[in-house]
Amino acid sequence: MEFYSVLFDQECMHCPVVYARDRQSFNGTYVNGQLVGKKPNISQARLLQHRDIVTIALHVTMLFSQALAARPSF
């Protein structure tokens, strides 16, 4: 399992987008109960949304939570 993020601005005024993908695991990786990848292939990246549930090999479960970025004051 691999997670990575993309930032769109230097000032971090927006939340980064976060992606996950399976890196050829034997038991698979699931997002919200849907299989997103397992051996023999590396899966395509999946964009995670707030409150997505990521499960690795049916043994480790994580809740993806993304805080809203602070809005600039005008």
Residue frames as a rotation matrix with the C-alpha (Angstrom) as fourth column:
MET 1
0.589 0.808 0.000 0.00
0.808 -0.589 0.000 0.00
0.000 0.000 -1.000 0.00
GLU 2
-0.642 -0.762 0.084 1.27
0.766 -0.641 0.047 3.40
0.018 0.094 0.995 -0.95
PHE 3
0.587 0.747 -0.312 -0.16
0.741 -0.651 -0.164 6.81
-0.325 -0.135 -0.936 -0.08
TYR 4
-0.636 -0.767 0.086 0.92
0.761 -0.603 0.241 10.06
-0.133 0.218 0.967 -1.67
SER 5
0.378 0.774 -0.507 -0.38
0.650 -0.612 -0.450 13.61
-0.659 -0.159 -0.735 -1.88
VAL 6
-0.294 -0.364 0.884 -0.30
0.876 -0.473 0.096 16.51
0.383 0.802 0.458 -4.30
LEU 7
-0.082 0.201 -0.976 -0.13
0.606 -0.768 -0.209 20.14
-0.791 -0.608 -0.059 -3.14
PHE 8
0.360 0.344 0.867 -1.48
0.927 -0.235 -0.291 22.81
0.104 0.909 -0.404 -5.46
ASP 9
0.666 -0.153 0.730 -0.05
0.010 -0.977 -0.213 25.95
0.746 0.149 -0.649 -3.91
GLN 10
-0.340 -0.931 -0.131 2.94
0.282 0.032 -0.959 27.01
0.897 -0.363 0.252 -1.85
GLU 11
-0.586 0.133 0.799 0.83
-0.649 -0.668 -0.365 28.74
0.485 -0.733 0.478 0.81
CYS 12
-0.910 0.248 -0.332 -1.17
0.342 0.902 -0.265 25.58
0.233 -0.354 -0.906 1.56
MET 13
-0.710 0.704 0.028 -4.47
-0.668 -0.661 -0.342 27.41
-0.222 -0.262 0.939 1.26
HIS 14
0.334 0.796 -0.505 -6.13
-0.863 0.473 0.176 24.24
0.379 0.377 0.845 -0.06
CYS 15
0.461 -0.134 0.877 -6.13
-0.480 0.794 0.373 20.72
-0.746 -0.593 0.302 1.29
PRO 16
-0.621 -0.666 -0.414 -3.77
-0.740 0.322 0.590 18.43
-0.260 0.673 -0.693 -0.60
VAL 17
0.577 0.699 -0.422 -5.36
-0.781 0.623 -0.036 15.66
0.238 0.350 0.906 -2.61
VAL 18
-0.293 -0.637 0.713 -4.36
-0.796 0.576 0.187 12.24
-0.530 -0.513 -0.676 -1.31
TYR 19
0.348 0.308 -0.886 -4.08
-0.806 0.580 -0.115 9.10
0.478 0.754 0.450 -3.41
ALA 20
0.023 -0.338 0.941 -3.68
-0.653 0.707 0.270 5.45
-0.757 -0.621 -0.204 -2.45
ARG 21
0.416 0.137 -0.899 -2.67
-0.813 0.498 -0.301 2.45
0.406 0.856 0.319 -4.51
ASP 22
0.850 -0.082 0.521 -1.93
-0.205 0.859 0.470 -1.21
-0.486 -0.506 0.713 -3.94
ARG 23
0.152 -0.896 -0.417 1.68
-0.988 -0.150 -0.036 -2.28
-0.031 0.417 -0.908 -4.54
GLN 24
-0.085 -0.119 -0.989 1.13
-0.524 0.850 -0.057 -5.96
0.848 0.513 -0.134 -5.45
SER 25
-0.436 -0.017 0.900 -0.12
-0.877 0.231 -0.420 -7.14
-0.201 -0.973 -0.116 -2.06
PHE 26
-0.977 0.045 -0.210 -1.15
-0.004 0.974 0.227 -10.77
0.215 0.223 -0.951 -1.69
ASN 27
-0.567 0.782 -0.260 -4.42
0.768 0.389 -0.509 -10.08
-0.297 -0.488 -0.821 0.14
GLY 28
-0.118 0.537 0.836 -5.47
0.791 -0.458 0.405 -6.87
0.600 0.709 -0.371 -1.56
THR 29
-0.929 -0.072 -0.363 -6.36
0.264 -0.817 -0.512 -3.34
-0.260 -0.572 0.778 -0.60
TYR 30
-0.155 0.963 0.220 -9.94
0.949 0.084 0.303 -2.13
0.274 0.256 -0.927 -0.23
VAL 31
-0.998 0.042 0.049 -11.49
-0.054 -0.961 -0.270 1.33
0.036 -0.272 0.962 -0.15
ASN 32
-0.359 0.916 0.177 -14.99
-0.894 -0.284 -0.347 1.40
-0.268 -0.283 0.921 1.33
GLY 33
0.132 0.390 0.911 -15.20
-0.304 0.891 -0.337 -2.38
-0.944 -0.232 0.236 0.91
GLN 34
0.969 0.186 -0.160 -14.32
-0.194 0.184 -0.964 -2.32
-0.150 0.965 0.214 -2.80
LEU 35
0.373 -0.869 0.324 -11.17
0.636 0.494 0.592 -4.15
-0.675 -0.014 0.738 -3.91
VAL 36
0.856 -0.115 -0.505 -8.83
-0.356 -0.839 -0.413 -1.64
-0.376 0.533 -0.758 -5.54
GLY 37
0.382 -0.738 -0.556 -5.83
-0.746 0.110 -0.657 -3.87
0.546 0.666 -0.509 -6.17
LYS 38
0.625 -0.334 0.706 -3.77
-0.390 0.650 0.652 -6.97
-0.676 -0.683 0.276 -5.38
LYS 39
-0.462 -0.877 0.130 -1.02
-0.387 0.331 0.861 -9.13
-0.798 0.347 -0.492 -6.85
PRO 40
0.163 -0.966 0.203 0.18
0.940 0.214 0.266 -9.43
-0.301 0.148 0.942 -9.62
ASN 41
0.051 -0.098 0.994 -0.43
0.713 -0.693 -0.105 -5.79
0.699 0.714 0.035 -10.64
ILE 42
-0.817 -0.174 -0.549 0.24
0.482 -0.729 -0.486 -2.40
-0.316 -0.662 0.680 -9.11
SER 43
0.129 0.979 0.159 -3.16
0.958 -0.082 -0.276 -0.73
-0.257 0.188 -0.948 -9.06
GLN 44
-0.182 -0.057 0.982 -3.95
0.498 -0.866 0.042 2.68
0.848 0.496 0.186 -10.47
ALA 45
-0.975 -0.197 -0.103 -4.00
0.194 -0.525 -0.829 5.48
0.110 -0.828 0.550 -7.93
ARG 46
-0.020 0.998 -0.060 -7.31
0.821 0.051 0.569 6.07
0.571 -0.038 -0.820 -6.22
LEU 47
-0.553 -0.087 0.829 -8.24
-0.185 -0.957 -0.224 9.54
0.812 -0.277 0.513 -5.00
LEU 48
-0.569 0.332 -0.752 -9.28
0.796 0.452 -0.403 9.36
0.206 -0.828 -0.521 -1.36
GLN 49
-0.070 0.657 0.751 -12.26
-0.024 -0.753 0.657 11.32
0.997 0.029 0.069 -0.09
HIS 50
-0.598 -0.080 0.797 -12.95
-0.739 -0.329 -0.588 12.49
0.309 -0.941 0.138 3.46
ARG 51
0.014 0.540 0.841 -14.15
-0.853 0.446 -0.272 9.55
-0.522 -0.714 0.467 5.60
ASP 52
0.408 -0.001 -0.913 -13.08
-0.637 0.716 -0.286 6.83
0.654 0.698 0.292 3.14
ILE 53
0.610 -0.209 0.765 -12.27
-0.560 0.570 0.602 3.56
-0.561 -0.795 0.231 4.88
VAL 54
0.213 -0.663 -0.718 -9.04
-0.815 0.285 -0.505 1.92
0.540 0.692 -0.479 3.68
THR 55
0.733 0.043 0.679 -8.54
-0.470 0.753 0.460 -1.76
-0.492 -0.656 0.572 4.54
ILE 56
-0.029 -0.834 -0.551 -5.28
-0.948 0.198 -0.250 -3.62
0.318 0.515 -0.796 3.99
ALA 57
-0.693 -0.321 -0.646 -5.38
-0.289 0.944 -0.158 -7.42
0.660 0.077 -0.747 3.81
LEU 58
0.266 0.943 -0.201 -8.64
-0.023 0.215 0.976 -7.42
0.964 -0.255 0.079 5.81
HIS 59
0.147 -0.294 -0.944 -6.56
0.918 0.396 0.020 -6.96
0.369 -0.870 0.328 8.99
VAL 60
-0.663 -0.415 -0.624 -5.76
0.604 -0.788 -0.118 -3.24
-0.443 -0.455 0.773 9.14
THR 61
0.211 0.796 0.568 -8.47
0.928 -0.346 0.139 -0.63
0.307 0.498 -0.811 8.73
MET 62
-0.747 -0.464 -0.475 -7.92
0.568 -0.817 -0.095 3.13
-0.344 -0.341 0.875 8.56
LEU 63
0.506 0.863 0.022 -10.37
0.801 -0.460 -0.384 6.00
-0.321 0.212 -0.923 8.36
PHE 64
-0.541 -0.655 0.527 -9.11
0.804 -0.587 0.095 8.73
0.247 0.476 0.844 6.05
SER 65
0.549 0.664 -0.507 -9.96
0.782 -0.623 0.032 12.09
-0.295 -0.414 -0.862 7.55
GLN 66
-0.425 -0.671 0.607 -9.04
0.832 -0.555 -0.031 15.38
0.357 0.492 0.794 5.94
ALA 67
-0.088 0.336 -0.938 -9.42
0.676 -0.671 -0.303 18.64
-0.731 -0.661 -0.168 7.83
LEU 68
0.732 0.378 0.567 -10.69
0.672 -0.539 -0.508 21.58
0.114 0.753 -0.648 5.85
ALA 69
-0.375 -0.892 0.253 -8.06
0.844 -0.442 -0.305 24.14
0.384 0.099 0.918 4.98
ALA 70
-0.156 0.258 -0.954 -8.23
0.646 -0.703 -0.296 27.42
-0.747 -0.663 -0.057 6.85
ARG 71
0.476 0.388 0.790 -9.85
0.856 -0.409 -0.315 30.10
0.201 0.826 -0.527 4.74
PRO 72
-0.641 -0.756 0.136 -7.91
0.713 -0.651 -0.259 33.31
0.284 -0.069 0.956 4.26
SER 73
0.129 0.659 -0.741 -9.27
0.752 -0.552 -0.360 36.39
-0.646 -0.511 -0.567 5.98
PHE 74
-0.087 -0.077 0.993 -10.08
0.884 -0.466 0.041 39.33
0.460 0.881 0.108 3.70
